[in-house]
Amino acid sequence: MTDSSAPEGIRLQKVLSAAGVASRRVIEDYIVEGRIRVNGEVVSELGRRIDPENDLVDVDGTAVQLDVSKRYVMLNKPTGVVSSMRDESGRPDLRRFTEDYEERLYNVGRLDAETSGLLLLTNDGDLAHVLAHPSFGVTKVYIAKVDGAVTAQTISKLTKGIELEDGPITADKARLLDTSRGSSLVELTLHSGRNRIVRRMMAAVGHPVTELVRRQFGPLHLGTLPAGKTRELTKIELGALLTLSRRDTRAGTSDGEQQENE
C-alpha cells in the first residue's frame, strides 16, 4: 500500500482517467464527493498517488481494473467444442475463438463438450484463479432440456437436496419453464463446482439431460450473444465481476470439490 504523502506512485486522477473511468476533472469531483476508495479507504485528498500494480481502487463501490492490458471476453461456447486451448485428441477446442485477440486468453472454468453457453476468456490470471476455484462458489444459472414431464414435486426435491455418489447436493433455485412433447425445460441455479453436476442431479431425479446451456456466470448474462460468438465485457460487467472477485474468498463451498465441468 502506498503512502499518500510520498512522491512515489501516480496521481489517482491520471490512473483512473487512463482506465476509462472518467476525465481527470470529473474524477476530482468524485474524490471531493467521497466516491473513491483505495484499498478500502475513502480518498479525501486530490493529490493522492497510488501504485496501480498493487493498490485496489473502487468507485461508488464498484471495483476498477487499473491494468489496461487485461482482456475479458465472453464466449457463447457451442456444443462439440472442448474447454481447452489445445486438445490432445484433436477435437475442436477454444483456439478458434481466441486467435483474433492479441493477448493469450484462457478459459475460466470449463463446460463439457456437449454443454453450450457462457464461458469467460481472459488473460487475467489472478481473476481466473479466484473465480475458477471451487471454494469461491460463483453462482451459475443453467437451462436444461430433460426427458419426461417434470413435476412440482421434482422441483422441490432439487431445492431440498438429493444424494449423489459423492455426497448431497442442493440447488440454490430451481423452476420449471415448460413441459411439452415428452420433455421439460428446467432452470437451475447452483454455486457448486462439482463435475457434471447438473446432468447428475437431473439423472438422479429421473429426468436425464438432453440439452444443457449455461446462461449466467456470476454477474455475467449470456443475453442474445449467438452460439460461437465472442464479445468483450462492458465496463459495467467488468466492474461487477471484479467486485465479486475481491470479496472474501474464504466463503463458499468446500475445498474438496472439483473444478467446474458441467
VMD Tcl script that draws the C-alpha trace (Angstrom):
set ca {
  {0.00 0.00 0.00}
  {1.40 3.41 -0.90}
  {1.81 6.42 1.41}
  {-0.40 9.24 0.11}
  {2.11 11.86 1.29}
  {5.04 10.29 -0.56}
  {6.06 11.43 -4.06}
  {6.14 7.84 -5.31}
  {3.29 6.50 -7.39}
  {0.97 8.01 -9.96}
  {-1.78 10.53 -9.34}
  {-5.13 8.83 -8.83}
  {-6.82 11.10 -11.39}
  {-4.35 10.09 -14.09}
  {-4.67 6.36 -13.37}
  {-8.47 6.35 -13.34}
  {-8.66 8.50 -16.45}
  {-6.36 6.07 -18.29}
  {-8.59 3.22 -17.12}
  {-11.54 4.91 -18.84}
  {-13.49 5.78 -15.70}
  {-13.94 9.49 -16.46}
  {-11.97 12.65 -17.23}
  {-9.47 13.89 -14.65}
  {-11.72 16.83 -13.80}
  {-14.71 14.55 -13.18}
  {-12.56 12.21 -11.09}
  {-11.53 15.19 -8.94}
  {-15.23 15.80 -8.32}
  {-15.62 12.14 -7.35}
  {-12.79 12.49 -4.84}
  {-14.33 15.61 -3.29}
  {-17.67 13.75 -3.06}
  {-16.02 10.79 -1.30}
  {-16.94 8.32 -4.04}
  {-13.50 6.74 -4.50}
  {-11.75 4.28 -2.21}
  {-8.19 2.95 -2.34}
  {-7.63 -0.33 -0.53}
  {-10.99 0.11 1.19}
  {-10.35 3.64 2.50}
  {-12.16 6.71 1.16}
  {-9.81 9.12 -0.61}
  {-10.14 12.72 0.55}
  {-7.06 14.45 -0.90}
  {-6.81 15.48 -4.56}
  {-3.06 14.85 -4.61}
  {-3.36 11.16 -3.73}
  {-0.86 8.94 -5.54}
  {-1.20 5.19 -5.92}
  {0.66 2.15 -7.16}
  {-1.56 0.75 -9.97}
  {0.08 -2.66 -9.75}
  {-0.72 -3.21 -6.09}
  {-3.44 -0.82 -4.93}
  {-7.12 -1.72 -5.29}
  {-9.47 1.07 -6.31}
  {-13.25 1.23 -6.42}
  {-15.67 3.95 -7.46}
  {-19.12 4.00 -5.88}
  {-18.38 0.54 -4.50}
  {-17.56 -0.96 -7.91}
  {-14.03 -2.27 -8.48}
  {-11.92 -0.74 -11.25}
  {-9.31 -2.60 -13.31}
  {-6.28 -0.32 -13.48}
  {-4.24 -2.60 -15.75}
  {-5.44 -1.77 -19.25}
  {-3.50 -4.74 -20.70}
  {-6.05 -7.16 -19.23}
  {-8.72 -8.51 -21.58}
  {-12.08 -10.02 -20.63}
  {-14.14 -11.81 -23.27}
  {-17.47 -13.60 -23.11}
  {-17.92 -16.64 -25.35}
  {-21.12 -18.50 -26.11}
  {-19.44 -21.88 -26.43}
  {-21.22 -24.12 -28.93}
  {-21.67 -27.84 -28.38}
  {-18.96 -30.12 -29.76}
  {-16.14 -27.88 -28.51}
  {-13.96 -28.90 -25.57}
  {-12.97 -26.32 -22.95}
  {-9.27 -26.45 -23.69}
  {-6.81 -24.27 -25.57}
  {-5.25 -27.33 -27.18}
  {-6.96 -30.72 -27.20}
  {-4.52 -33.62 -27.38}
  {-7.14 -35.78 -29.11}
  {-7.59 -33.29 -31.93}
  {-11.16 -32.35 -31.03}
  {-12.41 -28.81 -31.71}
  {-11.09 -26.56 -28.93}
  {-11.18 -22.90 -27.88}
  {-8.31 -21.66 -30.03}
  {-10.63 -20.70 -32.87}
  {-12.33 -18.18 -30.56}
  {-9.15 -16.57 -29.23}
  {-6.95 -16.31 -32.35}
  {-8.30 -12.87 -33.26}
  {-7.21 -11.40 -29.92}
  {-3.68 -10.10 -29.47}
  {-3.45 -11.36 -25.90}
  {-3.17 -15.02 -24.91}
  {-6.58 -15.76 -23.43}
  {-7.55 -18.70 -21.25}
  {-10.89 -20.05 -20.12}
  {-12.18 -19.62 -16.58}
  {-13.58 -23.00 -15.56}
  {-14.95 -25.49 -18.05}
  {-18.09 -26.65 -19.80}
  {-18.16 -30.18 -21.13}
  {-18.16 -30.70 -24.88}
  {-21.92 -31.24 -25.13}
  {-22.82 -28.25 -22.94}
  {-23.13 -24.84 -24.57}
  {-23.26 -21.37 -23.12}
  {-21.35 -18.72 -21.25}
  {-17.62 -19.16 -20.85}
  {-15.27 -16.38 -19.74}
  {-11.93 -15.96 -21.52}
  {-9.23 -13.73 -20.04}
  {-5.51 -13.10 -19.63}
  {-6.09 -12.02 -16.01}
  {-4.59 -15.00 -14.21}
  {-5.39 -13.74 -10.71}
  {-9.07 -13.25 -11.53}
  {-9.27 -16.60 -13.31}
  {-7.75 -18.40 -10.31}
  {-10.22 -16.86 -7.88}
  {-13.34 -17.38 -9.99}
  {-12.48 -20.95 -11.01}
  {-11.53 -22.11 -7.51}
  {-14.27 -24.41 -6.13}
  {-14.23 -22.78 -2.69}
  {-15.30 -19.46 -4.21}
  {-18.68 -20.81 -5.28}
  {-19.62 -18.47 -8.13}
  {-23.35 -18.74 -8.89}
  {-24.22 -20.25 -12.28}
  {-27.60 -20.47 -13.99}
  {-28.40 -23.29 -16.44}
  {-31.31 -24.15 -18.69}
  {-31.63 -27.92 -19.06}
  {-33.85 -29.73 -21.54}
  {-34.66 -33.08 -19.96}
  {-36.62 -36.21 -20.76}
  {-40.11 -36.54 -19.27}
  {-42.61 -34.25 -17.58}
  {-41.00 -32.61 -14.55}
  {-43.43 -32.10 -11.66}
  {-43.56 -29.59 -8.83}
  {-42.51 -32.40 -6.50}
  {-39.35 -32.95 -8.55}
  {-38.52 -29.23 -8.41}
  {-38.97 -29.38 -4.65}
  {-36.57 -32.33 -4.45}
  {-33.89 -30.37 -6.27}
  {-34.12 -27.42 -3.87}
  {-34.42 -29.54 -0.72}
  {-31.40 -31.66 -1.66}
  {-30.65 -35.02 -3.19}
  {-27.97 -37.61 -2.52}
  {-25.33 -38.32 -5.17}
  {-22.44 -40.78 -5.10}
  {-20.07 -38.03 -3.99}
  {-22.37 -36.53 -1.36}
  {-25.55 -34.45 -1.04}
  {-26.29 -31.53 -3.34}
  {-28.92 -28.79 -3.25}
  {-29.92 -26.38 -5.99}
  {-29.94 -22.75 -4.88}
  {-33.03 -22.28 -7.05}
  {-34.99 -24.45 -9.48}
  {-38.03 -23.76 -11.59}
  {-39.96 -25.45 -14.36}
  {-40.06 -23.32 -17.50}
  {-42.02 -25.56 -19.87}
  {-43.26 -29.09 -20.46}
  {-44.26 -30.35 -23.90}
  {-43.91 -33.37 -26.18}
  {-42.39 -35.62 -23.57}
  {-39.67 -33.23 -22.40}
  {-39.27 -30.32 -19.99}
  {-37.20 -27.18 -19.63}
  {-35.78 -26.61 -16.15}
  {-33.81 -23.62 -14.90}
  {-31.25 -24.47 -12.22}
  {-29.18 -22.04 -10.17}
  {-26.12 -23.56 -8.48}
  {-22.89 -22.46 -6.86}
  {-21.36 -25.94 -6.81}
  {-18.33 -26.66 -8.96}
  {-18.67 -30.44 -8.86}
  {-18.08 -32.38 -12.05}
  {-21.09 -32.58 -14.43}
  {-23.32 -31.67 -11.51}
  {-26.39 -30.56 -13.48}
  {-26.51 -33.72 -15.56}
  {-26.04 -35.91 -12.49}
  {-28.70 -34.09 -10.48}
  {-31.32 -34.36 -13.19}
  {-30.50 -38.02 -13.83}
  {-30.87 -38.70 -10.10}
  {-34.45 -37.38 -10.12}
  {-35.33 -39.43 -13.20}
  {-35.00 -36.79 -15.92}
  {-31.79 -37.22 -17.96}
  {-30.48 -34.07 -19.66}
  {-30.68 -33.98 -23.46}
  {-29.52 -30.38 -23.92}
  {-27.77 -28.02 -21.49}
  {-26.81 -24.36 -21.72}
  {-25.24 -22.05 -19.14}
  {-26.98 -18.69 -19.25}
  {-25.26 -16.91 -16.37}
  {-21.90 -16.91 -14.59}
  {-21.83 -14.70 -11.51}
  {-22.94 -11.22 -12.64}
  {-22.48 -12.08 -16.34}
  {-25.51 -12.88 -18.51}
  {-25.30 -14.53 -21.93}
  {-28.11 -12.37 -23.30}
  {-28.51 -12.54 -27.08}
  {-24.89 -13.48 -27.89}
  {-25.15 -16.13 -30.65}
  {-23.52 -19.55 -30.28}
  {-19.90 -19.49 -31.40}
  {-19.54 -15.71 -31.00}
  {-17.49 -13.62 -28.57}
  {-17.68 -10.09 -27.23}
  {-15.68 -8.08 -24.72}
  {-17.25 -7.38 -21.36}
  {-18.77 -3.95 -20.86}
  {-17.30 -1.68 -18.18}
  {-20.36 -2.36 -16.02}
  {-19.96 -6.14 -16.38}
  {-16.24 -5.97 -15.68}
  {-16.77 -3.80 -12.63}
  {-19.33 -6.24 -11.25}
  {-17.03 -9.20 -11.92}
  {-14.02 -7.58 -10.28}
  {-16.11 -6.52 -7.29}
  {-17.28 -10.11 -6.89}
  {-13.75 -11.49 -7.18}
  {-12.43 -9.17 -4.47}
  {-14.86 -10.38 -1.82}
  {-13.70 -12.72 0.95}
  {-12.71 -15.89 -0.91}
  {-12.82 -17.92 2.28}
  {-16.60 -18.13 1.96}
  {-18.12 -20.68 -0.37}
  {-18.21 -24.41 -0.98}
  {-15.74 -26.92 0.41}
  {-12.22 -27.00 -0.93}
  {-12.67 -30.66 -1.75}
  {-14.99 -30.01 -4.68}
  {-13.68 -30.45 -8.18}
  {-13.28 -27.58 -10.59}
  {-16.38 -26.98 -12.61}
  {-17.03 -29.09 -15.69}
  {-20.79 -29.09 -16.26}
}
mol new
graphics top color blue
foreach p $ca { graphics top sphere $p radius 0.5 }
foreach p [lrange $ca 0 end-1] q [lrange $ca 1 end] { graphics top cylinder $p $q radius 0.2 }
display resetview
